[in-house]
Amino acid sequence: MNTLVKNKPAIAQKVRFSDNMLIAQLEDGRVISVPLEWFPKLRDASEKELNNWRLIGGGIGIHWEDLDEDLSVEGFLH
């Protein structure tokens, strides 16, 4: 039996950074991390710029105003 819920979007609740990684806590309990190296704007950003983020679309994305950068949480999973 497969109990994985399909077709439900990944929704972030929190974002943090550690050791050149972006770490997102999802509402379903998963914690995902991706290397900042994948995102040059984030990789090259100051700590202040990195920490100036907000969730968009009810948590389906993350926006950095200072960097004019938007990332999809679902994209981290692919």
DSSP file (Angstrom, degrees, kcal/mol; ACC not computed):
  #  RESIDUE AA STRUCTURE BP1 BP2  ACC     N-H-->O    O-->H-N    N-H-->O    O-->H-N    TCO  KAPPA ALPHA  PHI   PSI    X-CA   Y-CA   Z-CA
    1    1 A M              0   0    0      0, 0.0     2,-0.7     0, 0.0     0, 0.0   0.000 360.0 360.0 360.0 132.0    0.0    0.0    0.0
    2    2 A N        +     0   0    0      1,-0.1     0, 0.0     2,-0.1     0, 0.0  -0.871 360.0 177.7 -99.1 117.6    1.3    3.4   -0.9
    3    3 A T        +     0   0    0     -2,-0.7     2,-0.3     2,-0.1    -1,-0.1   0.387  39.4 121.8-101.6   3.7    0.5    6.0    1.6
    4    4 A L        -     0   0    0      1,-0.1     2,-0.6     0, 0.0    -2,-0.1  -0.499  64.8-127.9 -68.2 129.3    2.3    8.9    0.0
    5    5 A V        -     0   0    0     -2,-0.3     3,-0.4     2,-0.0     2,-0.2  -0.696  29.8-159.2 -80.4 118.6   -0.1   11.8   -0.8
    6    6 A K        +     0   0    0     -2,-0.6    -1,-0.0     1,-0.2     0, 0.0  -0.637  64.3  24.1 -99.4 158.1    0.3   12.6   -4.5
    7    7 A N  S    S+     0   0    0     -2,-0.2    -1,-0.2     1,-0.2    -2,-0.0   0.666  85.8 124.2  64.7  19.8   -0.6   15.9   -6.2
    8    8 A K        -     0   0    0     -3,-0.4    -1,-0.2     3,-0.0     3,-0.1  -0.948  64.7-119.2-106.4 125.7   -0.3   17.9   -3.0
    9    9 A P        -     0   0    0      0, 0.0     2,-0.5     0, 0.0    51,-0.0  -0.273  23.7-109.2 -66.7 148.6    2.1   20.8   -3.3
   10   10 A A        -     0   0    0     50,-0.1     2,-0.5    16,-0.1    64,-0.3  -0.658  38.0-162.2 -74.3 125.0    5.1   21.0   -1.1
   11   11 A I        -     0   0    0     -2,-0.5    16,-2.7    62,-0.1    17,-0.3  -0.953   5.9-144.7-118.1 121.1    4.5   23.9    1.3
   12   12 A A  E     +A   26   0A   0     47,-3.0    14,-0.3    -2,-0.5    49,-0.1  -0.565  19.8 176.0 -82.5 146.5    7.4   25.5    3.2
   13   13 A Q  E     +     0   0A   0     12,-3.4     2,-0.3     1,-0.4    13,-0.2   0.658  69.8  14.2-112.5 -37.2    6.9   26.7    6.8
   14   14 A K  E     -A   25   0A   0     11,-1.4    11,-2.2    45,-0.1    -1,-0.4  -0.970  58.6-160.3-141.4 153.3   10.4   27.9    7.6
   15   15 A V  E     +A   24   0A   0     -2,-0.3     2,-0.3     9,-0.2     9,-0.2  -0.995  18.2 160.5-133.7 140.0   13.7   28.5    5.8
   16   16 A R  E     -A   23   0A   0      7,-2.4     7,-3.1    -2,-0.4     2,-0.4  -0.942  27.2-128.4-149.4 172.6   17.2   28.7    7.2
   17   17 A F  E     +A   22   0A   0     -2,-0.3     2,-0.3     5,-0.2     5,-0.2  -0.967  25.8 163.9-129.8 142.3   20.8   28.4    6.1
   18   18 A S  E >   -A   21   0A   0      3,-1.9     3,-1.3    -2,-0.4    -2,-0.0  -0.933  65.3 -12.5-158.2 131.8   23.7   26.3    7.2
   19   19 A D  T 3  S-     0   0    0     -2,-0.3     3,-0.1     1,-0.3    -1,-0.0   0.873 128.5 -46.5  45.9  53.0   27.0   25.3    5.8
   20   20 A N  T 3  S+     0   0    0      1,-0.2    16,-2.6    15,-0.1    17,-0.5   0.764 116.4 116.5  63.1  27.4   26.3   26.6    2.3
   21   21 A M  E <   -AB  18  35A   0     -3,-1.3    -3,-1.9    14,-0.3     2,-0.5  -0.949  60.9-139.5-125.4 146.4   22.9   24.9    2.3
   22   22 A L  E     -AB  17  34A   0     12,-3.1    12,-2.3    -2,-0.4     2,-0.5  -0.923  25.3-164.8 -97.8 127.2   19.3   26.2    2.1
   23   23 A I  E     -AB  16  33A   0     -7,-3.1    -7,-2.4    -2,-0.5     2,-0.5  -0.964   5.7-171.5-120.3 125.8   17.1   24.2    4.5
   24   24 A A  E     -AB  15  32A   0      8,-3.0     8,-2.6    -2,-0.5     2,-0.6  -0.965  14.0-149.0-120.8 130.4   13.4   24.3    4.3
   25   25 A Q  E     -AB  14  31A   0    -11,-2.2   -12,-3.4    -2,-0.5   -11,-1.4  -0.863  21.7-148.8 -94.5 125.4   11.0   22.8    6.8
   26   26 A L  E >   -A   12   0A   0      4,-3.3     3,-1.9    -2,-0.6   -14,-0.2  -0.596  21.5-117.4 -96.3 156.9    7.8   21.6    5.1
   27   27 A E  T 3  S+     0   0    0    -16,-2.7   -15,-0.1     1,-0.3    -1,-0.1   0.725 112.7  61.1 -65.5 -21.0    4.3   21.6    6.6
   28   28 A D  T 3  S-     0   0    0    -17,-0.3    -1,-0.3     2,-0.1     3,-0.1   0.370 124.1 -99.4 -88.1   6.6    4.1   17.8    6.2
   29   29 A G  S <  S+     0   0    0     -3,-1.9    -2,-0.1     1,-0.3     2,-0.1   0.213  81.2 130.2  99.8 -15.2    7.2   17.3    8.4
   30   30 A R        -     0   0    0     -5,-0.1    -4,-3.3     1,-0.0     2,-0.5  -0.402  42.8-155.1 -70.9 150.1    9.8   16.8    5.8
   31   31 A V  E     -B   25   0A   0     -6,-0.2     2,-0.4    -3,-0.1    -6,-0.2  -0.995  14.9-173.4-123.9 122.5   13.0   18.9    5.9
   32   32 A I  E     -B   24   0A   0     -8,-2.6    -8,-3.0    -2,-0.5     2,-0.4  -0.891   5.5-166.8-118.3 148.2   14.8   19.4    2.6
   33   33 A S  E     -B   23   0A   0     -2,-0.4   -10,-0.2   -10,-0.2   -16,-0.0  -0.991   4.4-176.8-134.6 144.2   18.1   20.9    1.9
   34   34 A V  E     -B   22   0A   0    -12,-2.3   -12,-3.1    -2,-0.4     2,-0.2  -0.981  35.0-100.6-135.7 147.1   19.7   22.1   -1.3
   35   35 A P  E >   -B   21   0A   0      0, 0.0     3,-1.5     0, 0.0   -14,-0.3  -0.445  18.4-138.1 -69.1 137.3   23.2   23.5   -2.0
   36   36 A L  G >  S+     0   0    0    -16,-2.6     3,-2.1     1,-0.3     7,-0.6   0.764  99.5  78.0 -62.0 -23.7   23.4   27.3   -2.3
   37   37 A E  G 3  S+     0   0    0    -17,-0.5    -1,-0.3     1,-0.3   -16,-0.1   0.782  83.7  63.2 -56.4 -27.9   25.8   26.5   -5.2
   38   38 A W  G <  S+     0   0    0     -3,-1.5    -1,-0.3     1,-0.2    -2,-0.2   0.709 104.9  48.6 -68.5 -19.7   22.7   25.7   -7.3
   39   39 A F    X>  -     0   0    0     -3,-2.1     4,-2.8    -4,-0.2     3,-0.8  -0.834  68.7-168.7-127.6  91.1   21.5   29.3   -7.0
   40   40 A P  H 3> S+     0   0    0      0, 0.0     4,-2.3     0, 0.0    -1,-0.1   0.821  86.9  56.0 -53.2 -37.8   24.3   31.8   -7.7
   41   41 A K  H 34 S+     0   0    0      1,-0.2     4,-0.3     2,-0.2    28,-0.0   0.909 114.4  39.8 -62.3 -40.0   22.3   34.8   -6.4
   42   42 A L  H X4 S+     0   0    0     -3,-0.8     3,-1.1    -6,-0.2    -1,-0.2   0.906 112.8  55.3 -74.2 -41.7   21.9   33.1   -3.1
   43   43 A R  H 3< S+     0   0    0     -4,-2.8    -2,-0.2    -7,-0.6    -1,-0.2   0.880 114.3  40.4 -56.0 -39.9   25.5   31.7   -3.1
   44   44 A D  T 3< S+     0   0    0     -4,-2.3    -1,-0.3    -5,-0.2    -2,-0.2   0.425  95.4 109.3 -91.9   0.0   26.9   35.2   -3.5
   45   45 A A  S <  S-     0   0    0     -3,-1.1     2,-0.1    -4,-0.3    -3,-0.1  -0.357  70.3-113.3 -78.8 155.2   24.5   36.9   -1.1
   46   46 A S     >  -     0   0    0      1,-0.1     4,-2.7    -2,-0.1     5,-0.2  -0.360  32.6-106.3 -75.3 165.5   25.4   38.4    2.3
   47   47 A E  H  > S+     0   0    0      1,-0.2     4,-2.2     2,-0.2     5,-0.1   0.898 122.9  53.4 -59.9 -40.5   24.0   36.8    5.4
   48   48 A K  H  4 S+     0   0    0      1,-0.2     4,-0.4     2,-0.2    -1,-0.2   0.922 110.3  46.4 -61.2 -44.8   21.6   39.8    5.7
   49   49 A E  H >4 S+     0   0    0      1,-0.2     3,-1.1     2,-0.2    17,-0.2   0.912 111.4  51.9 -64.9 -42.3   20.4   39.4    2.2
   50   50 A L  H 3< S+     0   0    0     -4,-2.7    -1,-0.2     1,-0.3    -2,-0.2   0.893 109.4  49.5 -60.2 -39.8   19.9   35.6    2.6
   51   51 A N  T 3< S+     0   0    0     -4,-2.2     2,-1.0     1,-0.2    -1,-0.3   0.470  89.2  85.1 -83.5  -0.3   17.9   36.1    5.8
   52   52 A N    <   +     0   0    0     -3,-1.1    13,-0.7    -4,-0.4    14,-0.5  -0.563  67.6 127.2 -97.5  68.1   15.6   38.7    4.2
   53   53 A W  E     -C   64   0B   0     -2,-1.0     2,-0.3    11,-0.2    11,-0.2  -0.756  37.7-167.7-118.1 164.0   13.2   36.2    2.7
   54   54 A R  E     -C   63   0B   0      9,-1.9     9,-2.9    -2,-0.3     2,-0.2  -0.985  27.8-109.6-148.6 151.0    9.4   35.6    2.8
   55   55 A L  E     -C   62   0B   0     -2,-0.3     2,-0.3     7,-0.2     7,-0.2  -0.573  35.8-164.5 -77.8 142.5    7.1   32.8    1.8
   56   56 A I  E >>> +C   61   0B   0      5,-2.5     5,-1.8    -2,-0.2     3,-1.2  -0.899  61.6  23.8-126.4 157.1    5.0   33.4   -1.3
   57   57 A G  G >45S-     0   0    0     -2,-0.3     3,-0.6     1,-0.3    -1,-0.2   0.840 134.0 -55.7  61.1  34.7    1.9   31.6   -2.7
   58   58 A G  G 345S-     0   0    0      1,-0.2    -1,-0.3    -3,-0.2    -2,-0.0   0.696 111.6 -44.4  72.1  17.2    1.0   30.2    0.7
   59   59 A G  G <45S+     0   0    0     -3,-1.2   -47,-3.0     2,-0.2    -1,-0.2   0.447 109.8 113.9 106.0   2.2    4.4   28.6    1.1
   60   60 A I  T <<5S+     0   0    0     -4,-0.7    13,-2.3    -3,-0.6    14,-0.6   0.637  84.9  22.8 -79.1 -11.0    4.9   27.1   -2.4
   61   61 A G  E   < -CD  56  72B   0     -5,-1.8    -5,-2.5    11,-0.3     2,-0.4  -0.944  67.8-133.8-147.2 168.7    7.7   29.5   -3.0
   62   62 A I  E     -CD  55  71B   0      9,-2.5     9,-2.4    -2,-0.3     2,-0.4  -0.988  19.1-160.9-127.4 135.9   10.4   31.7   -1.3
   63   63 A H  E     -CD  54  70B   0     -9,-2.9    -9,-1.9    -2,-0.4     2,-0.6  -0.958  10.0-163.0-122.5 135.5   11.1   35.3   -2.3
   64   64 A W  E  >> -CD  53  69B   0      5,-2.8     5,-1.7    -2,-0.4     4,-1.1  -0.935   5.6-168.6-114.7 103.9   14.2   37.4   -1.6
   65   65 A E  T >45S+     0   0    0    -13,-0.7     3,-0.7    -2,-0.6    -1,-0.2   0.911  85.3  51.7 -58.7 -48.1   13.4   41.0   -2.1
   66   66 A D  T 345S+     0   0    0    -14,-0.5    -1,-0.2     1,-0.2   -17,-0.1   0.789 119.2  36.7 -62.5 -27.8   17.0   42.3   -1.9
   67   67 A L  T 345S-     0   0    0     -3,-0.4    -1,-0.2   -18,-0.2    -2,-0.2   0.490 100.1-129.4-103.1  -5.9   18.1   39.7   -4.5
   68   68 A D  T <<5 +     0   0    0     -4,-1.1     2,-0.4    -3,-0.7    -3,-0.2   0.942  61.3 143.2  51.6  51.0   15.0   39.8   -6.8
   69   69 A E  E   < -D   64   0B   0     -5,-1.7    -5,-2.8   -28,-0.0     2,-0.4  -0.975  32.1-176.4-126.8 134.1   15.0   36.0   -6.5
   70   70 A D  E     -D   63   0B   0     -2,-0.4     2,-0.4    -7,-0.2    -7,-0.2  -0.997   6.3-172.5-128.1 133.6   12.0   33.6   -6.3
   71   71 A L  E     -D   62   0B   0     -9,-2.4    -9,-2.5    -2,-0.4     2,-0.4  -0.976  20.3-130.6-128.3 143.2   12.4   29.8   -5.9
   72   72 A S  E  >  -D   61   0B   0     -2,-0.4     4,-0.8   -11,-0.2   -11,-0.3  -0.771   6.8-148.5 -89.7 130.3    9.8   27.1   -6.0
   73   73 A V  H >> S+     0   0    0    -13,-2.3     3,-1.1    -2,-0.4     4,-0.7   0.898 101.3  57.4 -63.6 -40.2    9.8   24.6   -3.1
   74   74 A E  H >4 S+     0   0    0    -14,-0.6     3,-1.0   -64,-0.3     4,-0.4   0.858  97.9  62.2 -58.7 -35.3    8.5   21.9   -5.5
   75   75 A G  H >4 S+     0   0    0      1,-0.3     3,-0.9     2,-0.2    -1,-0.3   0.801  94.3  61.6 -61.3 -29.5   11.6   22.6   -7.6
   76   76 A F  H << S+     0   0    0     -3,-1.1    -1,-0.3    -4,-0.8    -2,-0.2   0.804 101.2  54.0 -65.4 -28.1   13.9   21.5   -4.7
   77   77 A L  T <<        0   0    0     -3,-1.0    -1,-0.2    -4,-0.7    -2,-0.2   0.560 360.0 360.0 -85.3  -8.8   12.3   18.0   -4.8
   78   78 A H    <         0   0    0     -3,-0.9    -1,-0.2    -4,-0.4    -2,-0.2   0.433 360.0 360.0-102.8 360.0   13.0   17.5   -8.5
